Amino acid sequence: MLFSAPAFLWGLLALAIPIAVHLFNFRRYRKVYFSNVDRLEELRTENRRHSTLRQWLVLLCRCLAIVAIVLAFARPVLPSRGSNLRSGATVVSIYIDNSFSMENASADGSLLDEARRKAREIASAYSPADRFQLLSADLTGQQMRWLGRDELLDAIDALVPSPASPLLSQVVARQREFMAQSGAANRHAYVVGDFQTSVSDIEAIPADSLSLFTLVPLDATGTDNIYIDSIRLDAPAYFVGSSVTVEVNLRNDGRHDAEKLPLRLYIDGRERALATVDLAAGATGRVPLHFTLDRTGWIDGTVHVDDYPVTFDDDYHFCLVAGEPIRAVEVGEHRNANLARLFDADSVVAYTATTVLPQLDDYDFVVLHQPRRLPSGEAQLLAQWVTDGGSLLLVPATGSVADGGATAVGAVNELLGMLGAPRLDRWVERRTRASELDYDAALYRGVFGGRSDDMEMPTVAGHYALTADGVRQSIITLADGGDLLAAVPCGAGRLYLLTTPIDERWTDFASQALFVPTAYNMALYSRPLPPVAHTLGSHDPIALHGSYDPDAAPPELSDSNGTRLLPDLRHIGGRQMMVPHGELTHAGIYHLADEHLAFNYPRRESQLAYLTTADLAAAIEGRTDLTLIRNANRHLGDEIRSRDGGRQLWRLCIVIALLALAAETVVLKVYKR
């Protein structure tokens, strides 16, 4: 026999009370004188024998009542063969998957309605004195508390669908951690859901000998679902009059082909593009949608596909900012005429020139043109600016001895060393031609339609060889194996390193067609564009486009549905960041002061593939801490009681206690007569 609350067994010490009363009878006797007691002797002997028997019967009834009452509070359980019950308290954690996929239809309504019913049946299998926890896909801190059975039933009724979709291993880990804090001997956890393939990582669940986890799969039926998986805007910057291509990644996760499926693009609430799509079952397609920017500022966009019955993933929201020119500056004793001709007449790039190092935070792109003197302090400022996200083009001075090349090398190598880049080595004064171009470099994204062997490549009359240390990406490679242009990633920024001056004396690069997209894209890609969209449920910090005074009142995050909350704003790595904590629950466009942020539901729930009961049984085979309820149509309360094999005896103890008290009353009444 096991006891759910063995601490109450200390109450058996109360048996000493009736025993003490029986042993020490404190009744007082008084003498009564009779003239003749011969006739009373036989009567006195008989009454004493009856009185002693009555006292023993009363003592037995009282002790039996006390024992039965104490055992009832201790909640005895008679385990059957194979039961894993332990003596001690019982805690029960129930996880209900309330993600969007649980809105699918089942035989008795939605899957979420069926999950609620199963959870109530699980609760009925346990005592009202047990402690319960209800966990949902949100995994909020408010759910980390114990509930009574009535409170549990109320919480089950209040459960609503959620965009969250945690992995099964995360759910089990949260249940295990919370039950371990209780110190209870019997720890039972239940997972009720549809067990989508995308989240059911059973192999990642570690073994646990102290808890029993029961999987309760629902009869989820597959349905066709066509959804927008992601979008891609392949543009370095956005300006009025420019055409923007939104590449939509569509996926057909159903068993039937889709024909003439309408796909719409809305910009600021107006329909700006429409396409019809044919998509085979199980296929993925990319559909381009085009629109032209007609104003500056923040642009809000939504891509919509018509699909039913699963609709939460039919919209994909995004936003971008248009119209702000790239801020570029050339620092050098002599302004380069080729760069000036390229940028001076361009409205997209605000290009200036100076002879001294300016305030770097005011610029996105810096051209360090033929530096011969670079103090260590300025080199450190440049290195830090590049590491924080700036883009730097370094154009060296000639290495010819007649031009003072040794001074030029010494001026830049200290900076290159700070950035972890290869340094300038010897000056090679020999005419050679560029032989290779990295068409896949981000610098040439969207420039070339394909590779061409007929492209005219630049030639050089002299260039620097680079040392082998440091990490670099060769953009333009010379025939002798050296680099004409190399890109070096530096923290959040990038360094472009030319090995020869942009001068007709040393190279014809500036007169080649390749020069314009190379130099122009360096400027365009210098400013890291903010992500066009974010995913709900992610806790990664979001870099903000604007800056906010930490001493002023914090701005509110709001949307068109009336949601208003104060976000967690922090300075991280010199940038203003917003750290989400799961407070956003609806997809859409949110406003933070003058900044726009787009949030979408995670697409993990869009993949409507499920593990069958056979799949789950195979996955947990050999596990003693994981079990599966196969017959989901049977009442779970009966199933759990049958499985655990424990017979509750506390009701029997109460009956015995009542019978003992009734027997005591009868003994006292009968003997009184």
DAJOWO-V158013 format. One record per residue. N is the residue number from 1. RES is the residue in one small letter. PHI is phi in degrees with one decimal (NA if undefined). NEAR is the number of other C-alpha atoms within 8 Angstrom. D_LAST is the distance of its C-alpha to the last C-alpha in whole Angstrom. Layout:
BEGIN
[[N	RES	PHI	NEAR	D_LAST] [N	RES	PHI	NEAR	D_LAST]]
END
This chain:
BEGIN
[[1	m	NA	6	42] [2	l	-114.7	11	43] [3	f	-124.4	12	42] [4	s	-73.0	13	44] [5	a	-130.7	11	43] [6	p	-66.1	10	42] [7	a	-62.9	6	42] [8	f	-70.1	10	38] [9	l	-66.1	9	37] [10	w	-61.9	6	38] [11	g	-66.2	7	34] [12	l	-64.4	9	33] [13	l	-62.9	6	33] [14	a	-66.9	7	30] [15	l	-62.1	10	28] [16	a	-66.4	7	29] [17	i	-68.8	7	27] [18	p	-66.0	10	23] [19	i	-65.2	9	25] [20	a	-64.6	8	26] [21	v	-63.2	8	23] [22	h	-71.1	9	21] [23	l	-73.8	6	24] [24	f	-115.4	6	25] [25	n	-83.9	6	21] [26	f	-95.0	4	23] [27	r	-70.7	4	20] [28	r	-92.5	4	22] [29	y	-110.3	4	21] [30	r	-127.3	4	22] [31	k	-81.6	4	23] [32	v	-124.8	4	22] [33	y	-90.3	4	25] [34	f	-119.3	5	24] [35	s	-73.1	4	27] [36	n	-147.3	5	26] [37	v	-110.5	7	23] [38	d	-61.4	5	24] [39	r	-77.2	7	21] [40	l	-90.1	7	19] [41	e	-63.3	8	21] [42	e	-66.5	7	19] [43	l	-65.4	8	15] [44	r	-65.3	8	16] [45	t	-65.5	8	18] [46	e	-67.3	8	15] [47	n	-65.2	8	12] [48	r	-65.5	8	15] [49	r	-66.1	8	16] [50	h	-66.9	8	12] [51	s	-65.4	8	12] [52	t	-65.6	8	16] [53	l	-63.1	8	15] [54	r	-61.6	11	12] [55	q	-62.5	9	15] [56	w	-68.8	8	18] [57	l	-66.0	10	16] [58	v	-63.2	11	16] [59	l	-61.3	11	19] [60	l	-63.4	8	21] [61	c	-63.4	12	19] [62	r	-66.7	12	21] [63	c	-64.4	10	24] [64	l	-64.3	11	24] [65	a	-64.7	13	24] [66	i	-63.8	12	27] [67	v	-60.7	11	29] [68	a	-64.1	12	29] [69	i	-65.9	11	30] [70	v	-62.7	12	32] [71	l	-65.9	13	34] [72	a	-63.1	13	34] [73	f	-68.8	9	36] [74	a	-75.8	14	38] [75	r	54.3	13	39] [76	p	-71.1	13	39] [77	v	-129.1	13	42] [78	l	-101.6	10	42] [79	p	-72.4	12	46] [80	s	-96.7	8	48] [81	r	-64.2	5	51] [82	g	86.1	5	54] [83	s	-72.9	10	52] [84	n	-108.4	5	53] [85	l	-68.7	9	50] [86	r	-122.5	9	50] [87	s	-76.7	11	47] [88	g	146.4	12	47] [89	a	-71.4	10	48] [90	t	-124.6	12	50] [91	v	-122.7	13	52] [92	v	-131.3	12	54] [93	s	-112.4	14	58] [94	i	-117.9	13	59] [95	y	-104.2	13	63] [96	i	-111.1	14	64] [97	d	-73.0	13	68] [98	n	-111.5	14	69] [99	s	-71.6	13	73] [100	f	-61.3	10	75] [101	s	-65.0	10	75] [102	m	-76.9	13	72] [103	e	-84.7	10	73] [104	n	-63.7	9	74] [105	a	-76.7	9	73] [106	s	-131.6	11	70] [107	a	-66.6	5	68] [108	d	-117.6	8	66] [109	g	105.4	8	68] [110	s	-85.6	12	69] [111	l	-62.1	16	68] [112	l	-66.8	11	67] [113	d	-62.1	9	64] [114	e	-66.8	12	63] [115	a	-65.5	13	63] [116	r	-61.5	11	61] [117	r	-63.8	8	59] [118	k	-63.1	10	59] [119	a	-65.5	12	57] [120	r	-65.4	10	54] [121	e	-64.6	11	53] [122	i	-62.9	11	54] [123	a	-63.1	9	52] [124	s	-68.9	8	49] [125	a	-80.7	11	49] [126	y	-120.6	7	47] [127	s	-77.0	6	44] [128	p	-61.0	7	44] [129	a	-80.5	6	44] [130	d	-71.2	12	47] [131	r	-104.6	12	50] [132	f	-127.0	13	53] [133	q	-131.6	13	57] [134	l	-112.8	12	59] [135	l	-118.0	12	63] [136	s	-121.5	9	66] [137	a	-65.4	13	70] [138	d	-70.9	9	70] [139	l	52.6	8	69] [140	t	-80.6	6	68] [141	g	-66.9	5	67] [142	q	-65.3	5	64] [143	q	-84.2	9	63] [144	m	-88.4	9	62] [145	r	-152.5	6	58] [146	w	-88.5	7	55] [147	l	-124.1	10	53] [148	g	-76.4	11	50] [149	r	-65.4	12	49] [150	d	-66.2	7	50] [151	e	-63.5	8	53] [152	l	-61.9	12	54] [153	l	-62.6	9	54] [154	d	-65.5	8	56] [155	a	-66.2	9	58] [156	i	-64.1	11	59] [157	d	-65.8	7	59] [158	a	-85.9	6	62] [159	l	-72.1	7	64] [160	v	-125.9	5	68] [161	p	-60.5	10	71] [162	s	-135.2	10	73] [163	p	-75.7	12	76] [164	a	-72.2	10	75] [165	s	-149.8	11	75] [166	p	-70.9	9	74] [167	l	-69.8	9	75] [168	l	-61.2	11	72] [169	s	-64.3	11	72] [170	q	-67.6	8	72] [171	v	-64.1	11	69] [172	v	-62.9	9	67] [173	a	-63.0	9	68] [174	r	-68.2	8	67] [175	q	-64.8	10	63] [176	r	-62.2	9	63] [177	e	-63.3	8	64] [178	f	-70.6	9	62] [179	m	-67.7	12	59] [180	a	-63.6	8	60] [181	q	-68.8	6	59] [182	s	-74.7	7	56] [183	g	71.9	6	55] [184	a	-71.3	11	53] [185	a	-76.1	10	52] [186	n	-110.7	13	52] [187	r	-122.5	13	55] [188	h	-117.7	12	56] [189	a	-124.6	13	59] [190	y	-127.2	12	60] [191	v	-119.9	12	64] [192	v	-111.8	15	64] [193	g	-176.9	13	68] [194	d	-92.8	14	71] [195	f	54.9	9	72] [196	q	-64.7	12	76] [197	t	-61.1	9	78] [198	s	-69.9	9	80] [199	v	-120.2	11	76] [200	s	-89.8	11	75] [201	d	-90.9	11	76] [202	i	-62.1	9	73] [203	e	-65.2	6	75] [204	a	-89.2	6	75] [205	i	-85.8	10	72] [206	p	-72.0	5	71] [207	a	-70.5	6	68] [208	d	-147.0	7	65] [209	s	-84.4	7	62] [210	l	-97.9	8	60] [211	s	-129.0	11	59] [212	l	-119.1	13	59] [213	f	-106.6	11	62] [214	t	-113.9	12	61] [215	l	-94.1	11	64] [216	v	-119.5	12	63] [217	p	-76.8	12	67] [218	l	-97.6	11	67] [219	d	-81.4	6	69] [220	a	-86.6	9	72] [221	t	-102.4	6	75] [222	g	-66.3	7	79] [223	t	-140.1	7	81] [224	d	-71.9	9	85] [225	n	-148.7	14	85] [226	i	-112.8	11	89] [227	y	-141.7	13	88] [228	i	-88.5	15	91] [229	d	-75.3	9	90] [230	s	-167.2	8	92] [231	i	-132.5	10	96] [232	r	-142.8	7	99] [233	l	-109.9	8	101] [234	d	-94.0	9	104] [235	a	-145.9	7	106] [236	p	-74.2	8	107] [237	a	-162.1	8	107] [238	y	-126.5	12	107] [239	f	-141.0	11	109] [240	v	-59.7	11	110] [241	g	92.8	7	112] [242	s	-84.7	8	111] [243	s	-91.7	8	110] [244	v	-114.7	12	106] [245	t	-105.9	11	105] [246	v	-101.6	11	101] [247	e	-91.6	12	101] [248	v	-97.7	13	97] [249	n	-98.1	12	96] [250	l	-100.1	13	94] [251	r	-137.9	13	91] [252	n	-102.5	16	90] [253	d	-99.8	14	87] [254	g	-116.8	11	87] [255	r	-104.8	8	88] [256	h	-126.1	7	90] [257	d	-71.8	10	94] [258	a	-108.6	11	94] [259	e	-126.3	7	97] [260	k	53.9	7	99] [261	l	-80.9	10	96] [262	p	-76.9	10	97] [263	l	-126.2	12	97] [264	r	-119.2	12	97] [265	l	-117.9	13	98] [266	y	-111.7	13	97] [267	i	-119.3	11	99] [268	d	53.7	7	98] [269	g	85.9	7	96] [270	r	-106.4	6	99] [271	e	-73.9	9	100] [272	r	-115.6	9	103] [273	a	-155.1	10	103] [274	l	-143.1	10	102] [275	a	-141.9	9	102] [276	t	-109.6	8	101] [277	v	-124.6	11	99] [278	d	-109.2	9	99] [279	l	-136.2	12	97] [280	a	-72.9	9	96] [281	a	-61.7	11	92] [282	g	75.9	9	91] [283	a	-98.0	9	94] [284	t	-122.6	9	95] [285	g	-132.3	8	98] [286	r	-112.8	8	100] [287	v	-121.5	10	101] [288	p	-85.8	8	103] [289	l	-123.6	12	103] [290	h	-118.6	9	106] [291	f	-151.3	9	106] [292	t	-111.5	9	108] [293	l	-72.7	13	107] [294	d	-117.0	6	108] [295	r	-158.1	7	107] [296	t	-94.2	11	106] [297	g	98.4	7	103] [298	w	-78.9	10	99] [299	i	-115.4	10	99] [300	d	-101.2	13	96] [301	g	-131.0	12	96] [302	t	-142.6	11	94] [303	v	-102.1	11	94] [304	h	-129.6	12	92] [305	v	-121.2	12	92] [306	d	-85.4	8	91] [307	d	-150.3	10	88] [308	y	-149.3	6	84] [309	p	-94.4	5	81] [310	v	-81.5	9	81] [311	t	-119.9	7	83] [312	f	-66.2	7	82] [313	d	-106.0	11	85] [314	d	-85.8	13	87] [315	d	-118.2	10	89] [316	y	-134.1	12	90] [317	h	-95.1	15	91] [318	f	-151.8	13	94] [319	c	-149.7	14	96] [320	l	-146.1	10	99] [321	v	-115.4	10	101] [322	a	-122.9	14	105] [323	g	103.2	10	108] [324	e	-89.2	8	108] [325	p	-70.6	8	111] [326	i	-72.7	14	111] [327	r	-95.2	11	112] [328	a	-125.1	14	114] [329	v	-143.3	12	117] [330	e	-106.5	13	120] [331	v	-113.5	14	120] [332	g	177.5	13	124] [333	e	-70.6	9	127] [334	h	-129.3	6	129] [335	r	-74.4	10	127] [336	n	-80.7	8	127] [337	a	-69.3	6	129] [338	n	-67.6	8	127] [339	l	-67.6	8	124] [340	a	-64.0	10	125] [341	r	-64.3	8	127] [342	l	-71.0	10	124] [343	f	-103.4	10	121] [344	d	-62.7	8	123] [345	a	-93.2	6	123] [346	d	-100.0	8	120] [347	s	-85.6	6	117] [348	v	-78.4	8	114] [349	v	-114.2	12	115] [350	a	-88.2	12	116] [351	y	-108.2	11	118] [352	t	-131.2	7	120] [353	a	-134.7	9	122] [354	t	-151.2	11	122] [355	t	-97.5	8	123] [356	v	-121.5	6	120] [357	l	-67.7	8	117] [358	p	-84.3	5	115] [359	q	-71.0	6	111] [360	l	-66.9	8	110] [361	d	-64.9	6	107] [362	d	-87.0	6	109] [363	y	-132.8	11	110] [364	d	-99.5	13	109] [365	f	-136.8	16	112] [366	v	-124.8	12	114] [367	v	-106.6	12	118] [368	l	-93.4	12	119] [369	h	-98.3	15	122] [370	q	46.4	13	125] [371	p	-73.6	13	123] [372	r	-111.6	10	125] [373	r	-134.5	7	123] [374	l	-140.7	9	120] [375	p	-58.2	7	118] [376	s	-60.7	7	115] [377	g	-62.9	6	113] [378	e	-68.0	9	114] [379	a	-61.8	11	113] [380	q	-66.2	10	110] [381	l	-63.3	8	109] [382	l	-63.6	10	110] [383	a	-61.9	11	108] [384	q	-67.5	8	105] [385	w	-64.3	11	106] [386	v	-65.6	16	107] [387	t	-61.4	13	103] [388	d	-79.5	11	101] [389	g	130.5	11	103] [390	g	-77.0	14	106] [391	s	-123.2	15	109] [392	l	-125.6	12	112] [393	l	-106.3	13	116] [394	l	-104.2	12	118] [395	v	-108.1	14	122] [396	p	-76.4	14	123] [397	a	-77.1	12	127] [398	t	-60.3	12	130] [399	g	-94.3	14	130] [400	s	-62.9	9	133] [401	v	-61.5	7	135] [402	a	-66.4	5	137] [403	d	-99.0	7	135] [404	g	75.8	10	133] [405	g	-63.7	12	130] [406	a	-60.5	8	129] [407	t	-65.3	9	127] [408	a	-65.0	16	126] [409	v	-62.8	13	124] [410	g	-65.1	8	123] [411	a	-74.4	13	121] [412	v	-103.2	13	119] [413	n	-66.1	10	118] [414	e	-64.4	10	116] [415	l	-65.2	12	114] [416	l	-62.3	11	113] [417	g	-65.5	10	112] [418	m	-64.5	9	109] [419	l	-89.2	9	108] [420	g	69.4	9	108] [421	a	-98.5	12	111] [422	p	-63.8	13	114] [423	r	-98.9	10	117] [424	l	-71.0	12	121] [425	d	-105.0	9	123] [426	r	-88.7	8	126] [427	w	-91.3	10	129] [428	v	-104.5	8	130] [429	e	-99.2	8	133] [430	r	-152.3	8	134] [431	r	-75.8	8	134] [432	t	-150.7	10	131] [433	r	-112.7	10	129] [434	a	-69.0	13	126] [435	s	-114.8	9	125] [436	e	-135.1	8	121] [437	l	-131.7	7	119] [438	d	-83.3	8	115] [439	y	-66.3	8	114] [440	d	-87.6	6	110] [441	a	-64.9	8	110] [442	a	-59.6	5	108] [443	l	-64.2	8	111] [444	y	-110.4	12	113] [445	r	-65.1	9	110] [446	g	81.4	6	111] [447	v	-85.3	6	115] [448	f	-107.6	8	116] [449	g	-77.8	5	116] [450	g	177.1	4	116] [451	r	-77.8	6	118] [452	s	-136.9	5	122] [453	d	-89.1	4	125] [454	d	-96.3	4	127] [455	m	-66.2	5	126] [456	e	-77.1	5	128] [457	m	-103.9	9	127] [458	p	-70.5	10	128] [459	t	-119.1	11	130] [460	v	-131.4	15	130] [461	a	-99.0	11	133] [462	g	-165.4	12	131] [463	h	-157.9	15	127] [464	y	-89.3	12	125] [465	a	-83.0	12	123] [466	l	-103.5	11	120] [467	t	-69.6	8	118] [468	a	-80.3	5	115] [469	d	-77.3	7	112] [470	g	85.9	7	110] [471	v	-105.0	9	109] [472	r	-146.3	10	111] [473	q	-114.3	7	111] [474	s	-76.1	10	115] [475	i	-89.5	12	116] [476	i	-123.4	13	119] [477	t	-109.0	14	121] [478	l	-86.0	13	124] [479	a	-65.9	10	126] [480	d	-84.6	5	127] [481	g	92.3	6	123] [482	g	-81.6	9	122] [483	d	-108.9	14	120] [484	l	-89.1	13	122] [485	l	-141.0	12	119] [486	a	-131.1	13	115] [487	a	-112.7	12	112] [488	v	-125.5	12	109] [489	p	-70.9	10	106] [490	c	-134.8	11	105] [491	g	63.6	9	101] [492	a	-88.6	10	101] [493	g	-111.9	12	104] [494	r	-150.0	15	107] [495	l	-113.4	13	111] [496	y	-104.7	12	114] [497	l	-120.5	11	117] [498	l	-87.0	13	120] [499	t	-105.9	13	123] [500	t	-147.7	15	126] [501	p	-66.2	12	127] [502	i	-81.8	11	127] [503	d	-145.2	8	131] [504	e	-59.2	7	134] [505	r	-67.4	5	135] [506	w	-113.1	12	132] [507	t	-160.1	15	131] [508	d	-100.0	11	131] [509	f	-57.3	11	127] [510	a	-68.1	11	128] [511	s	-94.5	6	130] [512	q	-87.7	10	128] [513	a	-65.8	6	126] [514	l	-70.4	8	123] [515	f	-66.3	10	123] [516	v	-64.0	9	122] [517	p	-65.2	10	118] [518	t	-66.3	10	118] [519	a	-69.8	9	118] [520	y	-67.1	9	117] [521	n	-70.6	11	114] [522	m	-57.4	12	113] [523	a	-73.2	13	113] [524	l	-63.7	11	111] [525	y	-85.6	10	108] [526	s	-73.2	11	108] [527	r	-93.8	11	105] [528	p	-68.8	6	102] [529	l	-71.9	6	101] [530	p	-66.1	8	97] [531	p	-57.1	5	95] [532	v	-76.8	9	95] [533	a	-156.6	11	91] [534	h	-130.5	9	88] [535	t	-107.9	9	85] [536	l	-64.2	15	82] [537	g	95.5	10	79] [538	s	-78.4	8	82] [539	h	-109.8	8	81] [540	d	-73.7	6	85] [541	p	-61.1	8	87] [542	i	-110.2	8	89] [543	a	-72.1	9	93] [544	l	-96.9	11	93] [545	h	-74.7	6	97] [546	g	-99.0	6	97] [547	s	-125.8	6	96] [548	y	-131.7	7	94] [549	d	-69.4	6	94] [550	p	-68.0	6	91] [551	d	-85.5	4	91] [552	a	-87.0	6	91] [553	a	-64.3	5	88] [554	p	-66.3	8	87] [555	p	-72.8	8	88] [556	e	-91.6	11	85] [557	l	-99.8	13	85] [558	s	-140.3	11	85] [559	d	-137.6	11	85] [560	s	-72.4	7	86] [561	n	-87.1	4	82] [562	g	94.5	6	82] [563	t	-69.9	8	80] [564	r	-141.5	8	81] [565	l	-153.6	7	80] [566	l	-94.8	8	81] [567	p	-79.1	10	82] [568	d	-89.7	7	83] [569	l	-100.8	8	86] [570	r	-140.7	8	88] [571	h	-97.8	8	91] [572	i	-128.1	7	91] [573	g	61.7	5	95] [574	g	78.9	6	96] [575	r	-123.1	8	95] [576	q	-81.4	13	93] [577	m	-127.9	12	90] [578	m	-114.4	12	87] [579	v	-104.9	12	84] [580	p	-77.6	13	81] [581	h	-126.0	7	78] [582	g	82.0	9	77] [583	e	-77.1	5	76] [584	l	-89.9	7	79] [585	t	-123.1	8	77] [586	h	-123.5	9	80] [587	a	-73.4	10	83] [588	g	153.2	9	86] [589	i	-98.7	14	89] [590	y	-110.7	12	88] [591	h	-114.0	12	90] [592	l	-126.4	11	90] [593	a	57.3	7	92] [594	d	-94.6	5	95] [595	e	-101.7	10	94] [596	h	-113.1	11	93] [597	l	-133.2	13	91] [598	a	-104.1	14	90] [599	f	-126.6	15	86] [600	n	-126.1	13	86] [601	y	-67.8	11	82] [602	p	-63.2	11	83] [603	r	-91.4	8	84] [604	r	-62.8	8	81] [605	e	-75.2	12	79] [606	s	-76.0	10	82] [607	q	-86.5	10	82] [608	l	-86.6	11	80] [609	a	-117.0	8	80] [610	y	-126.9	10	76] [611	l	-82.0	12	75] [612	t	-79.6	6	73] [613	t	-60.1	8	70] [614	a	-66.0	7	72] [615	d	-63.4	8	74] [616	l	-65.3	10	71] [617	a	-61.9	9	70] [618	a	-68.9	7	73] [619	a	-70.8	8	73] [620	i	-101.8	10	70] [621	e	-60.0	6	70] [622	g	88.0	4	69] [623	r	-91.2	8	67] [624	t	-91.7	7	64] [625	d	-96.1	11	63] [626	l	-120.7	10	64] [627	t	-135.3	11	63] [628	l	-133.5	9	64] [629	i	-93.3	9	62] [630	r	-81.4	7	64] [631	n	-91.8	5	62] [632	a	-72.0	10	62] [633	n	-79.8	4	61] [634	r	-81.1	7	57] [635	h	-60.2	8	55] [636	l	-66.8	11	55] [637	g	-60.9	11	51] [638	d	-65.7	9	51] [639	e	-62.5	9	54] [640	i	-69.7	10	53] [641	r	-63.8	10	49] [642	s	-68.0	8	51] [643	r	-70.1	7	53] [644	d	-68.2	10	51] [645	g	66.8	11	49] [646	g	-109.7	12	46] [647	r	-100.5	8	42] [648	q	-74.3	9	40] [649	l	-112.0	11	37] [650	w	-67.9	13	35] [651	r	-65.8	8	34] [652	l	-62.6	7	32] [653	c	-63.8	12	31] [654	i	-65.8	11	29] [655	v	-61.3	8	27] [656	i	-62.6	11	26] [657	a	-61.9	14	25] [658	l	-65.9	9	23] [659	l	-65.1	8	21] [660	a	-65.0	12	20] [661	l	-67.3	11	19] [662	a	-66.5	8	17] [663	a	-64.1	9	16] [664	e	-61.1	12	15] [665	t	-62.9	8	13] [666	v	-64.2	8	11] [667	v	-60.4	11	10] [668	l	-65.5	10	9] [669	k	-67.8	8	7] [670	v	-64.4	7	5] [671	y	-72.7	7	5] [672	k	-68.2	5	4] [673	r	-68.5	4	0]]
END
